């Protein structure tokens, strides 16, 4: 998937989320090598950004979280549901330890 295709698909996914009553927020669409290494050093990623690169570094991944009343919540439909929708758009399957990650 190219960055243009990814952008169109992630926008379509977010639009569907909103249409179904979710309140998604988009986070970490593009990361620098330094940001990725920092997350790896904090134990928040399994990708060090050098030997193992994250799809965020090439702009082909995004984190989507959900809010209600200013607090992070689980999506009403569930992450599994939204990952199934995402896969139909050509996205990769859910990473169970990083459910908000869409690539």
N, CA, C and O atoms as a GROMACS GRO file, in nm:
protein
  412
    1UNK      N    1   0.085  -0.117   0.000
    1UNK     CA    2   0.000   0.000   0.000
    1UNK      C    3   0.090   0.124   0.000
    1UNK      O    4   0.186   0.131   0.077
    2UNK      N    5   0.060   0.220  -0.086
    2UNK     CA    6   0.136   0.345  -0.089
    2UNK      C    7   0.085   0.438   0.021
    2UNK      O    8  -0.017   0.411   0.084
    3UNK      N    9   0.159   0.547   0.044
    3UNK     CA   10   0.114   0.642   0.147
    3UNK      C   11  -0.018   0.707   0.108
    3UNK      O   12  -0.103   0.732   0.193
    4UNK      N   13  -0.036   0.733  -0.021
    4UNK     CA   14  -0.163   0.793  -0.067
    4UNK      C   15  -0.277   0.696  -0.042
    4UNK      O   16  -0.382   0.735   0.009
    5UNK      N   17  -0.258   0.569  -0.076
    5UNK     CA   18  -0.362   0.468  -0.052
    5UNK      C   19  -0.388   0.453   0.097
    5UNK      O   20  -0.504   0.444   0.140
    6UNK      N   21  -0.281   0.450   0.176
    6UNK     CA   22  -0.297   0.439   0.321
    6UNK      C   23  -0.378   0.557   0.374
    6UNK      O   24  -0.469   0.538   0.455
    7UNK      N   25  -0.346   0.677   0.330
    7UNK     CA   26  -0.416   0.797   0.375
    7UNK      C   27  -0.565   0.789   0.340
    7UNK      O   28  -0.651   0.817   0.424
    8UNK      N   29  -0.596   0.750   0.217
    8UNK     CA   30  -0.736   0.738   0.177
    8UNK      C   31  -0.808   0.633   0.262
    8UNK      O   32  -0.920   0.655   0.308
    9UNK      N   33  -0.743   0.519   0.282
    9UNK     CA   34  -0.805   0.410   0.356
    9UNK      C   35  -0.825   0.443   0.504
    9UNK      O   36  -0.929   0.411   0.561
   10UNK      N   37  -0.726   0.508   0.566
   10UNK     CA   38  -0.739   0.541   0.708
   10UNK      C   39  -0.846   0.649   0.727
   10UNK      O   40  -0.919   0.648   0.827
   11UNK      N   41  -0.856   0.742   0.632
   11UNK     CA   42  -0.961   0.844   0.638
   11UNK      C   43  -1.099   0.781   0.624
   11UNK      O   44  -1.193   0.819   0.693
   12UNK      N   45  -1.110   0.684   0.534
   12UNK     CA   46  -1.235   0.613   0.515
   12UNK      C   47  -1.273   0.536   0.642
   12UNK      O   48  -1.390   0.536   0.683
   13UNK      N   49  -1.174   0.472   0.704
   13UNK     CA   50  -1.199   0.398   0.828
   13UNK      C   51  -1.248   0.492   0.938
   13UNK      O   52  -1.346   0.463   1.006
   14UNK      N   53  -1.180   0.603   0.955
   14UNK     CA   54  -1.219   0.699   1.059
   14UNK      C   55  -1.359   0.755   1.032
   14UNK      O   56  -1.437   0.775   1.125
   15UNK      N   57  -1.390   0.781   0.906
   15UNK     CA   58  -1.524   0.828   0.871
   15UNK      C   59  -1.630   0.725   0.908
   15UNK      O   60  -1.737   0.760   0.959
   16UNK      N   61  -1.601   0.597   0.883
   16UNK     CA   62  -1.695   0.491   0.921
   16UNK      C   63  -1.711   0.484   1.072
   16UNK      O   64  -1.822   0.466   1.123
   17UNK      N   65  -1.601   0.500   1.144
   17UNK     CA   66  -1.606   0.498   1.290
   17UNK      C   67  -1.699   0.607   1.341
   17UNK      O   68  -1.784   0.583   1.427
   18UNK      N   69  -1.682   0.727   1.288
   18UNK     CA   70  -1.763   0.841   1.329
   18UNK      C   71  -1.910   0.817   1.294
   18UNK      O   72  -1.999   0.845   1.374
   19UNK      N   73  -1.935   0.766   1.173
   19UNK     CA   74  -2.072   0.739   1.129
   19UNK      C   75  -2.141   0.637   1.218
   19UNK      O   76  -2.263   0.638   1.232
   20UNK      N   77  -2.064   0.548   1.280
   20UNK     CA   78  -2.121   0.446   1.368
   20UNK      C   79  -2.120   0.488   1.515
   20UNK      O   80  -2.144   0.406   1.604
   21UNK      N   81  -2.094   0.617   1.540
   21UNK     CA   82  -2.107   0.670   1.675
   21UNK      C   83  -1.982   0.667   1.761
   21UNK      O   84  -1.987   0.698   1.880
   22UNK      N   85  -1.870   0.630   1.702
   22UNK     CA   86  -1.743   0.630   1.775
   22UNK      C   87  -1.684   0.771   1.776
   22UNK      O   88  -1.722   0.856   1.695
   23UNK      N   89  -1.592   0.795   1.868
   23UNK     CA   90  -1.519   0.921   1.875
   23UNK      C   91  -1.369   0.891   1.867
   23UNK      O   92  -1.299   0.894   1.968
   24UNK      N   93  -1.320   0.862   1.745
   24UNK     CA   94  -1.179   0.827   1.731
   24UNK      C   95  -1.087   0.949   1.733
   24UNK      O   96  -1.126   1.058   1.694
   25UNK      N   97  -0.966   0.926   1.781
   25UNK     CA   98  -0.861   1.027   1.769
   25UNK      C   99  -0.742   0.959   1.703
   25UNK      O  100  -0.712   0.842   1.730
   26UNK      N  101  -0.676   1.031   1.616
   26UNK     CA  102  -0.561   0.980   1.540
   26UNK      C  103  -0.433   1.022   1.609
   26UNK      O  104  -0.418   1.136   1.652
   27UNK      N  105  -0.339   0.927   1.620
   27UNK     CA  106  -0.213   0.954   1.687
   27UNK      C  107  -0.100   0.884   1.614
   27UNK      O  108  -0.121   0.782   1.549
   28UNK      N  109   0.017   0.938   1.623
   28UNK     CA  110   0.139   0.875   1.571
   28UNK      C  111   0.125   0.818   1.430
   28UNK      O  112   0.134   0.697   1.411
   29UNK      N  113   0.102   0.905   1.334
   29UNK     CA  114   0.095   0.859   1.196
   29UNK      C  115   0.236   0.845   1.139
   29UNK      O  116   0.263   0.750   1.065
   30UNK      N  117   0.324   0.935   1.170
   30UNK     CA  118   0.461   0.933   1.118
   30UNK      C  119   0.558   0.957   1.232
   30UNK      O  120   0.540   1.049   1.312
   31UNK      N  121   0.660   0.872   1.240
   31UNK     CA  122   0.761   0.885   1.346
   31UNK      C  123   0.900   0.897   1.285
   31UNK      O  124   0.931   0.837   1.182
   32UNK      N  125   0.981   0.976   1.351
   32UNK     CA  126   1.123   0.983   1.311
   32UNK      C  127   1.195   0.861   1.368
   32UNK      O  128   1.142   0.792   1.455
   33UNK      N  129   1.315   0.836   1.318
   33UNK     CA  130   1.397   0.727   1.371
   33UNK      C  131   1.423   0.746   1.520
   33UNK      O  132   1.422   0.651   1.598
   34UNK      N  133   1.445   0.870   1.560
   34UNK     CA  134   1.474   0.902   1.700
   34UNK      C  135   1.352   0.874   1.788
   34UNK      O  136   1.366   0.817   1.897
   35UNK      N  137   1.234   0.915   1.742
   35UNK     CA  138   1.112   0.888   1.819
   35UNK      C  139   1.090   0.738   1.836
   35UNK      O  140   1.052   0.691   1.943
   36UNK      N  141   1.115   0.664   1.727
   36UNK     CA  142   1.095   0.520   1.733
   36UNK      C  143   1.192   0.456   1.831
   36UNK      O  144   1.153   0.369   1.909
   37UNK      N  145   1.318   0.498   1.829
   37UNK     CA  146   1.418   0.444   1.922
   37UNK      C  147   1.379   0.475   2.066
   37UNK      O  148   1.393   0.391   2.154
   38UNK      N  149   1.331   0.595   2.089
   38UNK     CA  150   1.289   0.635   2.224
   38UNK      C  151   1.175   0.544   2.274
   38UNK      O  152   1.179   0.498   2.389
   39UNK      N  153   1.077   0.518   2.190
   39UNK     CA  154   0.966   0.430   2.229
   39UNK      C  155   1.016   0.288   2.256
   39UNK      O  156   0.969   0.221   2.348
   40UNK      N  157   1.110   0.244   2.176
   40UNK     CA  158   1.170   0.111   2.196
   40UNK      C  159   1.244   0.104   2.330
   40UNK      O  160   1.230   0.008   2.404
   41UNK      N  161   1.320   0.208   2.359
   41UNK     CA  162   1.397   0.211   2.485
   41UNK      C  163   1.304   0.216   2.607
   41UNK      O  164   1.340   0.168   2.714
   42UNK      N  165   1.185   0.274   2.590
   42UNK     CA  166   1.088   0.279   2.700
   42UNK      C  167   1.006   0.150   2.709
   42UNK      O  168   0.921   0.137   2.798
   43UNK      N  169   1.030   0.056   2.618
   43UNK     CA  170   0.955  -0.068   2.618
   43UNK      C  171   0.814  -0.056   2.559
   43UNK      O  172   0.730  -0.143   2.581
   44UNK      N  173   0.789   0.053   2.484
   44UNK     CA  174   0.657   0.076   2.427
   44UNK      C  175   0.646   0.028   2.283
   44UNK      O  176   0.539   0.037   2.222
   45UNK      N  177   0.755  -0.024   2.228
   45UNK     CA  178   0.755  -0.077   2.092
   45UNK      C  179   0.855  -0.191   2.084
   45UNK      O  180   0.955  -0.194   2.156
   46UNK      N  181   0.828  -0.283   1.994
   46UNK     CA  182   0.921  -0.393   1.970
   46UNK      C  183   1.014  -0.360   1.853
   46UNK      O  184   1.101  -0.440   1.819
   47UNK      N  185   0.996  -0.244   1.793
   47UNK     CA  186   1.079  -0.199   1.681
   47UNK      C  187   1.177  -0.092   1.730
   47UNK      O  188   1.136   0.008   1.789
   48UNK      N  189   1.306  -0.115   1.705
   48UNK     CA  190   1.406  -0.019   1.750
   48UNK      C  191   1.425   0.097   1.654
   48UNK      O  192   1.491   0.195   1.688
   49UNK      N  193   1.367   0.088   1.535
   49UNK     CA  194   1.377   0.196   1.438
   49UNK      C  195   1.498   0.188   1.348
   49UNK      O  196   1.510   0.265   1.253
   50UNK      N  197   1.588   0.094   1.377
   50UNK     CA  198   1.709   0.080   1.295
   50UNK      C  199   1.714  -0.061   1.236
   50UNK      O  200   1.701  -0.079   1.115
   51UNK      N  201   1.733  -0.160   1.322
   51UNK     CA  202   1.735  -0.299   1.275
   51UNK      C  203   1.594  -0.346   1.241
   51UNK      O  204   1.572  -0.413   1.140
   52UNK      N  205   1.500  -0.309   1.325
   52UNK     CA  206   1.359  -0.343   1.302
   52UNK      C  207   1.283  -0.212   1.293
   52UNK      O  208   1.264  -0.142   1.392
   53UNK      N  209   1.240  -0.180   1.172
   53UNK     CA  210   1.171  -0.053   1.148
   53UNK      C  211   1.021  -0.068   1.166
   53UNK      O  212   0.963  -0.170   1.132
   54UNK      N  213   0.962   0.035   1.221
   54UNK     CA  214   0.817   0.041   1.237
   54UNK      C  215   0.756   0.097   1.110
   54UNK      O  216   0.818   0.179   1.041
   55UNK      N  217   0.635   0.054   1.078
   55UNK     CA  218   0.563   0.109   0.962
   55UNK      C  219   0.529   0.257   0.985
   55UNK      O  220   0.503   0.330   0.889
   56UNK      N  221   0.530   0.301   1.111
   56UNK     CA  222   0.510   0.443   1.140
   56UNK      C  223   0.622   0.528   1.079
   56UNK      O  224   0.598   0.642   1.039
   57UNK      N  225   0.741   0.474   1.071
   57UNK     CA  226   0.854   0.549   1.019
   57UNK      C  227   0.838   0.581   0.871
   57UNK      O  228   0.895   0.679   0.822
   58UNK      N  229   0.763   0.500   0.800
   58UNK     CA  230   0.740   0.526   0.658
   58UNK      C  231   0.601   0.586   0.633
   58UNK      O  232   0.560   0.603   0.518
   59UNK      N  233   0.529   0.619   0.741
   59UNK     CA  234   0.397   0.679   0.727
   59UNK      C  235   0.290   0.581   0.684
   59UNK      O  236   0.188   0.621   0.628
   60UNK      N  237   0.312   0.452   0.710
   60UNK     CA  238   0.217   0.350   0.670
   60UNK      C  239   0.151   0.281   0.789
   60UNK      O  240   0.109   0.166   0.780
   61UNK      N  241   0.143   0.352   0.899
   61UNK     CA  242   0.073   0.303   1.018
   61UNK      C  243   0.022   0.423   1.095
   61UNK      O  244   0.078   0.533   1.089
   62UNK      N  245  -0.086   0.400   1.168
   62UNK     CA  246  -0.143   0.504   1.253
   62UNK      C  247  -0.200   0.438   1.377
   62UNK      O  248  -0.244   0.323   1.372
   63UNK      N  249  -0.197   0.510   1.485
   63UNK     CA  250  -0.262   0.463   1.607
   63UNK      C  251  -0.395   0.537   1.618
   63UNK      O  252  -0.401   0.659   1.604
   64UNK      N  253  -0.500   0.461   1.645
   64UNK     CA  254  -0.632   0.520   1.662
   64UNK      C  255  -0.682   0.481   1.801
   64UNK      O  256  -0.687   0.364   1.837
   65UNK      N  257  -0.719   0.583   1.877
   65UNK     CA  258  -0.775   0.564   2.010
   65UNK      C  259  -0.914   0.623   2.012
   65UNK      O  260  -0.955   0.690   1.917
   66UNK      N  261  -0.986   0.598   2.117
   66UNK     CA  262  -1.125   0.643   2.127
   66UNK      C  263  -1.144   0.717   2.258
   66UNK      O  264  -1.089   0.680   2.362
   67UNK      N  265  -1.226   0.823   2.252
   67UNK     CA  266  -1.249   0.905   2.371
   67UNK      C  267  -1.399   0.918   2.398
   67UNK      O  268  -1.484   0.906   2.309
   68UNK      N  269  -1.425   0.942   2.524
   68UNK     CA  270  -1.560   0.975   2.567
   68UNK      C  271  -1.544   1.060   2.691
   68UNK      O  272  -1.480   1.020   2.788
   69UNK      N  273  -1.603   1.178   2.689
   69UNK     CA  274  -1.591   1.268   2.803
   69UNK      C  275  -1.447   1.305   2.834
   69UNK      O  276  -1.412   1.328   2.950
   70UNK      N  277  -1.364   1.312   2.733
   70UNK     CA  278  -1.224   1.350   2.752
   70UNK      C  279  -1.134   1.237   2.802
   70UNK      O  280  -1.016   1.260   2.828
   71UNK      N  281  -1.187   1.115   2.815
   71UNK     CA  282  -1.108   1.002   2.863
   71UNK      C  283  -1.096   0.896   2.755
   71UNK      O  284  -1.187   0.876   2.674
   72UNK      N  285  -0.982   0.827   2.755
   72UNK     CA  286  -0.965   0.715   2.662
   72UNK      C  287  -1.056   0.600   2.703
   72UNK      O  288  -1.064   0.564   2.821
   73UNK      N  289  -1.125   0.543   2.604
   73UNK     CA  290  -1.217   0.432   2.628
   73UNK      C  291  -1.197   0.327   2.519
   73UNK      O  292  -1.132   0.351   2.418
   74UNK      N  293  -1.254   0.210   2.542
   74UNK     CA  294  -1.258   0.108   2.438
   74UNK      C  295  -1.361   0.150   2.334
   74UNK      O  296  -1.461   0.213   2.369
   75UNK      N  297  -1.338   0.117   2.208
   75UNK     CA  298  -1.440   0.151   2.108
   75UNK      C  299  -1.569   0.074   2.135
   75UNK      O  300  -1.566  -0.040   2.181
   76UNK      N  301  -1.681   0.137   2.107
   76UNK     CA  302  -1.811   0.074   2.132
   76UNK      C  303  -1.824  -0.057   2.058
   76UNK      O  304  -1.877  -0.155   2.112
   77UNK      N  305  -1.777  -0.060   1.934
   77UNK     CA  306  -1.788  -0.181   1.852
   77UNK      C  307  -1.675  -0.280   1.882
   77UNK      O  308  -1.681  -0.395   1.838
   78UNK      N  309  -1.574  -0.236   1.955
   78UNK     CA  310  -1.460  -0.322   1.986
   78UNK      C  311  -1.348  -0.308   1.883
   78UNK      O  312  -1.373  -0.284   1.765
   79UNK      N  313  -1.226  -0.325   1.930
   79UNK     CA  314  -1.111  -0.316   1.838
   79UNK      C  315  -1.115  -0.426   1.733
   79UNK      O  316  -1.079  -0.401   1.618
   80UNK      N  317  -1.158  -0.546   1.770
   80UNK     CA  318  -1.165  -0.656   1.674
   80UNK      C  319  -1.252  -0.621   1.554
   80UNK      O  320  -1.217  -0.650   1.440
   81UNK      N  321  -1.365  -0.558   1.582
   81UNK     CA  322  -1.456  -0.516   1.475
   81UNK      C  323  -1.388  -0.420   1.380
   81UNK      O  324  -1.394  -0.436   1.258
   82UNK      N  325  -1.321  -0.318   1.437
   82UNK     CA  326  -1.260  -0.216   1.351
   82UNK      C  327  -1.141  -0.271   1.274
   82UNK      O  328  -1.113  -0.226   1.163
   83UNK      N  329  -1.072  -0.366   1.331
   83UNK     CA  330  -0.962  -0.428   1.256
   83UNK      C  331  -1.016  -0.512   1.140
   83UNK      O  332  -0.953  -0.520   1.035
   84UNK      N  333  -1.131  -0.576   1.158
   84UNK     CA  334  -1.192  -0.650   1.047
   84UNK      C  335  -1.230  -0.554   0.934
   84UNK      O  336  -1.208  -0.585   0.817
   85UNK      N  337  -1.288  -0.439   0.970
   85UNK     CA  338  -1.322  -0.338   0.869
   85UNK      C  339  -1.195  -0.292   0.798
   85UNK      O  340  -1.193  -0.278   0.676
   86UNK      N  341  -1.089  -0.270   0.875
   86UNK     CA  342  -0.962  -0.224   0.820
   86UNK      C  343  -0.903  -0.327   0.723
   86UNK      O  344  -0.853  -0.290   0.616
   87UNK      N  345  -0.908  -0.453   0.758
   87UNK     CA  346  -0.855  -0.558   0.670
   87UNK      C  347  -0.929  -0.561   0.536
   87UNK      O  348  -0.868  -0.588   0.433
   88UNK      N  349  -1.058  -0.534   0.537
   88UNK     CA  350  -1.136  -0.529   0.413
   88UNK      C  351  -1.091  -0.414   0.323
   88UNK      O  352  -1.115  -0.416   0.202
   89UNK      N  353  -1.026  -0.314   0.382
   89UNK     CA  354  -0.975  -0.202   0.306
   89UNK      C  355  -0.831  -0.226   0.261
   89UNK      O  356  -0.768  -0.138   0.201
   90UNK      N  357  -0.779  -0.344   0.289
   90UNK     CA  358  -0.642  -0.377   0.249
   90UNK      C  359  -0.541  -0.366   0.360
   90UNK      O  360  -0.421  -0.384   0.336
   91UNK      N  361  -0.586  -0.335   0.483
   91UNK     CA  362  -0.494  -0.321   0.596
   91UNK      C  363  -0.449  -0.455   0.650
   91UNK      O  364  -0.505  -0.560   0.618
   92UNK      N  365  -0.346  -0.449   0.733
   92UNK     CA  366  -0.291  -0.570   0.795
   92UNK      C  367  -0.373  -0.609   0.917
   92UNK      O  368  -0.443  -0.526   0.975
   93UNK      N  369  -0.366  -0.738   0.957
   93UNK     CA  370  -0.441  -0.785   1.074
   93UNK      C  371  -0.400  -0.716   1.205
   93UNK      O  372  -0.292  -0.656   1.214
   94UNK      N  373  -0.486  -0.726   1.301
   94UNK     CA  374  -0.465  -0.668   1.434
   94UNK      C  375  -0.343  -0.728   1.502
   94UNK      O  376  -0.318  -0.849   1.494
   95UNK      N  377  -0.266  -0.643   1.569
   95UNK     CA  378  -0.157  -0.688   1.656
   95UNK      C  379  -0.218  -0.687   1.796
   95UNK      O  380  -0.247  -0.581   1.851
   96UNK      N  381  -0.236  -0.804   1.853
   96UNK     CA  382  -0.311  -0.814   1.978
   96UNK      C  383  -0.251  -0.737   2.094
   96UNK      O  384  -0.324  -0.693   2.183
   97UNK      N  385  -0.120  -0.719   2.097
   97UNK     CA  386  -0.059  -0.645   2.206
   97UNK      C  387  -0.058  -0.495   2.181
   97UNK      O  388  -0.016  -0.418   2.268
   98UNK      N  389  -0.104  -0.451   2.061
   98UNK     CA  390  -0.107  -0.308   2.024
   98UNK      C  391  -0.236  -0.283   1.945
   98UNK      O  392  -0.232  -0.252   1.826
   99UNK      N  393  -0.349  -0.295   2.013
   99UNK     CA  394  -0.479  -0.295   1.946
   99UNK      C  395  -0.513  -0.165   1.874
   99UNK      O  396  -0.590  -0.167   1.778
  100UNK      N  397  -0.459  -0.053   1.919
  100UNK     CA  398  -0.487   0.075   1.854
  100UNK      C  399  -0.406   0.100   1.729
  100UNK      O  400  -0.422   0.203   1.663
  101UNK      N  401  -0.318   0.005   1.695
  101UNK     CA  402  -0.228   0.019   1.580
  101UNK      C  403  -0.295  -0.033   1.453
  101UNK      O  404  -0.343  -0.146   1.449
  102UNK      N  405  -0.298   0.050   1.351
  102UNK     CA  406  -0.353   0.013   1.221
  102UNK      C  407  -0.246   0.037   1.116
  102UNK      O  408  -0.194   0.148   1.102
  103UNK      N  409  -0.212  -0.070   1.041
  103UNK     CA  410  -0.112  -0.053   0.933
  103UNK      C  411  -0.157  -0.126   0.808
  103UNK      O  412  -0.087  -0.123   0.707
   0.00000   0.00000   0.00000
